[in-house]
Structure formats: C-alpha cells, structure tokens
C-alpha cells in the first residue's frame, strides 16, 4: 500500500491509517515492516520507458515506476521484479512490460479496475522512481535500505565481516538442509515469482550440493545438517550409482544422471563429496565405493593424451559425447587430488599431471573456470612447478575486471577467487618463482575478491526482499539467480555457500592477504644487475663474456641507448629493436643483448640474455621495475595534450623531488615498459604517457598512483568508433589502480560522467578540474598571463609563460595533484610559470633566416579537432610585429567523419585571423570552397611544393604556425627552417 500527499505529515498519517486498517481487517500478525519513500522522480514517455527497458538485462531494472501523474498507480522496484511485471519470458534477455502479470497483480494490489500499463499510448507520461526505505525485522532491528542501483532494496551493512558471513552461511545451509527430503533426494528448485517448483532432477547437482552441505557442517557442526547429509549420501550411493567390471577385472563405479547418462563431472562430484565426508568423520563406510569411482574417472581418461571423455551411455559405457563442458575437467582433477590426499596412491596424482599436460596445451585457463582453480591449487601442493602456478595465475589474473564489473552475482567467481587466493599464498613463499609473481597486482586481486563477495549479497533472500514474493517463508535465507526469474536451485545455493565459506575462512586468518616479498636479489642501487634481469624475464645468460655487473638502461631503439645498456635485438617475428648492423655499430655502448634463443646472426661478443619472447621480456622488465619503485607513478591519457601535460608535470615536480618522465613518445605497452625499465627505482615521481591502444595492458604495467584525464575528442575514430567509445576505453586506465588512489579528471568534457563513474567504481578519489561550475579546481578568470583559480574556499592567482587557455586549464592539474598528494602548491606553481611548450607541441622558436627574424610555433606532431581548436583559439594571444602565416595539414585517423570534422574547423580558422593560410593534404584541400572569397589562401598536396611557397612568402617579423598530424609531414618543413636558421 502507498500514500501520496502534499507534505510528509499528511502522507505519513494516511499511510499509518491505511496500514492499521489493513492489519485489523485481515487480522494480520506483523512480522516485518518495510517503509519506502520517494527520493526523486524522472518523467519520460512510454516509448522512452520501453526503450530503456529493452536496454536493461532481464530483472535488472532497479527503479520503480508510476504510470500516472497522481502517483496512484505506483510500483516499487521490488514489486515490479518480484511479480514478474517486467518479465518477457526466458527467451527474452531484456525487460519488457508483461500485460498478463500486470493484470493479475493489479487486481490483487489495487483491488480496482485500472488501465493496464502495457496498453498506455506511446506519448503517455510516466515517472521513473528512485526510492529508499527502512526495514524493521521481528527482532526489532531497524535497517536502512539501499536506494535505486545495484544494491537496491537490501539492507545497508557497514562491511562484509565475519558476523555477516556467519549469518549467511548459517541461514543458507539450514535452507539447503531443509530441502533434503526424507528419502534423501532434494527439493530441486523453485521459481518464487510464479510459485512453481522445478520438476526435473540432476544427480550431478545432488552430489555437488551435498559437498557444499558437508563444507557447511564442518564449519557449524550443526546436527541437523549432519542428518540431512546422511540422507543425501545414502540416496546418492544406493540409488544413483552404477557399477561396471571391465574385461581386465577392474571394478568401476559411476554416478548415473538424467537421460541415462554418465557424466564425468557427476562421478567426480560424487567422489568429492565422499572424500570430504571421510575427511571430517574418518568413516570407512564408503572406502570401496570411492576407489571404484576414482577408477571410473580414469576409465574416462585417455592414458596417452590425458584427455577426458565427458559423457558415456549408461547402458553400455560407450562414449556418448567426447566434450560437453569444461567444468567436468576441473571437477575430475579436483576429485582425484582429494582422493589422492586420502589414499596416497600415486596413480591418481599421475592422472592429474597427465590431464594438466593436455589442459596447458589447449589453454584451458582461458575458460577462467572455478573448478580448474580448485584443482590447480590442489595440484601445486604436491607438484609446485612453475607451469602449474602459471596456469593458475592465467586462469584468474586476466579475469579480474570481469569479476569486478559483472552485473550478475555469478557466485562461482568468488569460488574462483578464493581458490586462487590459496594458490597465491603458496606461490609467494617460493623465491625461485619470483619471476612469476613479482608484477602481480595483488591490490586489484583482493579488491576484486571483496567486490564480488559484497555484490553476491544481492543474491541472498533477505526478508526485506523475500516479503515481496508470494510465499516469503519458502525462500527466506536462500540464494537466487535474478536473471533466471529469481530461480532458487540447489546448485545455485551450493556455489554461493561454498564461496562464502571460503571467504569466511579468509576473514578469520590473522594475515589473510598474500604479500609479495622483496626480491631474492635485493639491489639498493638504481641499476640493473645481471641476476635481476634474468629473474625478471625468466631468461638465461649465454655468450663468451660473463654478464655485466651493472646495467644503466634498457634500450629498444636508439632513443634509450646509454653507456652501459641492455639492448633488445630484432628478429623476423619482432622487427622492433636493434638490427644486426646497429648492434655492430653501437657495440661500444652495449653491455648486453636481450634476444630470443638462436636469433643473433651477427658477430657481437657481448653477453646475451636469452628469453622466449623479446617483447614479453621488455614488458616483464617494466613490471619488475615498477614493483621496485616506492615513489608515485602518475599516468596521463587523453585525446589531446598528453605529452604537454607529462612535460608540465615533470617540469613542475622536479622542484619537489626526483622526477623522470616518458621519453620518445613511447606511450604503448612496450614503450611504457621500456620507460619504466630505464628509470631509477628511487624516483619520487615517474610521469608516464599512456595512449588509448592497449591501455589496459599499459595500466597493468604502470599501476598508477595517480591518473590524469586531459580531454576526449574525435581522434583515432578510424579505430574507435565514436567519442563515447574512446572515453570508455581510456577509463580502463583506472582498472589497475588500487582503491584510494587519485583520479584527476577534466570536468569540462561531455564524457565526464563516464570517467567519474569508472573511477568511483574502483573506489578512487576523484578531483575534477576545468572551467565548469562543478569543477573542484576551477579556472574562474583568465587574462593572459594571469590566472585566478578556486578550490573549495581557497583562491590562487598565478601566471604562466606559455599562452593559451588550454595551458591554463592544464595547470589546474598541478593544484589537484598537490591537494591529492599533500604537496606544496606555491612551490609547484612558482616552478610551472617558467614552463615552455615542447617540440612539436606548440614550441615557440625565433629563427634567423635570410628573410630576417621569423617567429615560429611548432605544433606539427599531432592534430585532432580539440587540439586544432585549442591552437587556433590561442593565436590572438601571441604578440607579433608582422603577419600571421597559418600552415595547417590534415587531421588523420578520423574515419568516416573526417570530412565533416575538417569542415567544422572553418569558423575557428577564420576567427584566428591569419594574414595568409596554407593548407596541406586531401582533407584540408576540400576546404577550398569555404575560403574562395579570400585571396590569401593556398592549398597543396605536396610537402616540397608547400615548403618552397613558404620560403618565397616569408618576410621579416612574420609569425608562422604549423599544425597537422605527424603523418602529413609538416615537421619536415619545421626541421628545414630550423636548419636554415642554424646555418645563418
């Protein structure tokens, strides 16, 4: 029931009267009381509502709806979903209005004839409702409930602690035990929205659910659980097992499932449940059967390849299906290893080793399966080999973003994480495998684990959720799968339960988290040692000469070559690096060579660090170096201004502490790793530029403490579809940052909400900057060279030597950084005022040419619409004594929108008031009609022709400005003018 009034007092009085009348008239005994109120309402049409529903995953619409302006026909989010009012059937993956269910529920809810929402006209106005509530339980505990969003409608808890996990484990295990009937079978499942049981039965899930119930009994020692377990085991071992004698006399047993099938996973889970029961009780009751079940699993394995057959026919034990689902492989190995733990018979362990040869060869880790995580964690207890640990890491570490972001509760993900946690605890105790784990982002791993455990609370039937369904007592304390019509099934409960039991065990540990120890070969200096290089890359030294004692840099090109460098040799597979002739020419500066085995074809008498893959080795060196750094790593990305921002930060931070920054525009993963590997480890600040390409990998290597977002613009649209896609991809920079790190985001960009939401989802601190009224650090006034800036109640006034409002906005990042890292703001700003733009990105130079003194602005390295407009807007600020010659080239990689984006620059070009305009390239030449009335425009397709025209045109006192994408070649003219000036 609900009430609507003009003020709270009247609304509350109506609601109270209605509630009391309802209780009296229906003679209700009130166990739970929930009160929701409206926080906000958003109007939209029925058409807009239906479009929004279609974009929302089934049962994941987390808002209420009012279908009239008076709010008399109002439904909370819980009403809509619990009564399947937005459920289009199991074949429809999104939400949609269900006319039949609305009709049924409306009659019960309102007891009157009102219009069915599905019949409302397209332009009818409805209201989207954001609500919040309070819940009072039968123990008089009051809970504040979450508002609309992923946690909507459930109780707010201070943290997921042992008290909560204990409550959940107790209630859900009791629920699961209550589903075991007197004959030992389970009430298999139930759809609470429809009050409909699930009719079929699956003995594999009978076995796995019993295993989880045994785990819960181990925690609680509750006799009622043990009674249920005994009934379930009795039914399983007496009625679901088939026996078979082979021609050689081997005695086998299998679990028989529906359709008269023998599933590898079912037999394995049956064995697993019996092993767990024996582990706790020490009973010998099932010893003979366990041996036969283990033999049955081996019967389904090829003794040569190790590959398992997944399904047999139950009547003759012939193969029905060689492969069905990857779960079965992990379940089989896990069960065999648990049986090996009890029996110590070597054939079971040998079978698992053989199976893992096959798993590794077929890259089974790409499935990110929790059963494989369980089994590999068990395997390394007995065989702690690098390849098994590597398999286990691959199975989980590349899957962390999915674990964090997955909208469904997906309980097996917590099982995956908990088994991987046990693997990590084992791994970090092994210094000989340091190369495997030195670069792991354990902060992200444990953040993902916590996020998944907390998100799974949204799959628990708290009473404040259960009360909206027809029979709350039948579901309270269970777990559900929301997108399957809130399905409750024994295996759903099993996975939630096993995950929370492991997480509860984790919380009870005194030092629960795995910690990466210092390297086994500690080096206080800032130089690489041969041992560290080998450790980081898992490489081996070879060659006539011994490895060098120290190496001062890593070089993948001439940019990084110093006096004592490890250089990467190129090869046919990876052409990046030093070619044979370069190795010979630069031999005096080369201390050692990084190369793939047997790929050195020139005669260079240098030590060789042999690795499996050159580029992977460089990535490993970057990760290793990052793991040794104690200073702050600042990563900058954006569609424009990245390099300038990096230069500004590095310039300004030098006054605070030792600082290094990206070199040679190396902003892709290989370049990011090379830069890190070449920086001193004792730095106070490392400032890195990260491009959009493979930014997730770059972030994984850099693991920033601070992320800076400059701007988002139509750049590289050829590869990235649209600006929204660019923003989402760039926000992946946040994915490898630890919670509490700092994100500094431009508030002026339209894509600000994308970045803000992505940063908050990773629990980062956000400081915004810009001219926007909502910016934390706000440029309130700009009159070159002076800036007035506000931050909360503070104001700052300072000046910059570099012109342009875009540079003024860039400088705001210094204040945001200082606030986020507690750095001295006056010191930073005083240093920043001397900053000058860098080569190719707005650098100003004075040239001495035969024509006289010429001023030049070199912005010829890169161009997109945003950076082009920033330059054009800046030009009126530049003092000059002569003419303005504007030289513009094409903006590349803009995809199908390129002609339009070039045309849209025309007003900005005219507003910059050039005395003469020179355009180079196909796209710029298309602008000719727009300047046809002017006699001061020339268009070129050839760089050399343009260069000659400029030399003929230049006069003393001119200001010549170059701007284009690097691929157009304007930098060639810039260099030619610089050389001519030097000769003069």
Secondary structure by P-SEA (a helix, b strand, c coil): cccccccaaaaaaaaaaaaaaaaaaacccccbbbbbbbcbbbbbcaaaaaaaaaacccccccccccccccccccccaaaaaaaccccccccccbbbbbaaaaaaaaaaaccccccccccccccbbbbbbbccbbbbccccbbbbbbcccccccbbbbccccaaaaaaaaaaaaaaaaaacccccccccccccccccccccccaaaaaaaaaaaaaaaaacccaaaaaaaaaaaaaaacccbbbbbcccbbbbbbbbcccccccaaaaaaaaaaaaaaaaaccccccaaaaaaaaaaaaaacccccccccccccccccccccccccaaaaaaaaaaaaaaaaacccaaaaaaaaaaaaaaaaacccccccaaaaaaaaaaaaccccaaaaaaaaaacccaaaaaacccccaaaaaaaaaaaaaaaaaaaacccccccccccaaaaaaaaaaaaaaaacccccccccccccccccccccccccccccccccaaaaaaaaaaaaaaaaaaaccccbbbbcccccccccccccaaaaaaaaccccccccccccccccccccccccccccbbbbbcccccccccaaaaaaacccccccccccccccccccccccccccaaaaaaaaaaaaaaacccbbbbbbcccaaaaaaaaaaaaacccccccccccccccaaaaaaaaaaccccccbbbbbbcccaaaaaaaaacccbbbbcccccccccccccaaaaaaaaacccccccccbbbbbcccccaaaaaaaaaaaabbbbbbbccccccccccccccccbbbbbcccbbbbbccccccaaaaaaaaaaaaaaaaacccaaaaaaaacccccccccbbbbbbbccccbbbbbcccccccaaaaaaaaaacccccccbbbbbbbbbbcccccaaaaaaaaaaaaaaaacccbbbbbcaaaaaacccccccccccccccaaaaaaaaaaccccbbbbbbbccccccaaaaaaaaaaaaaac
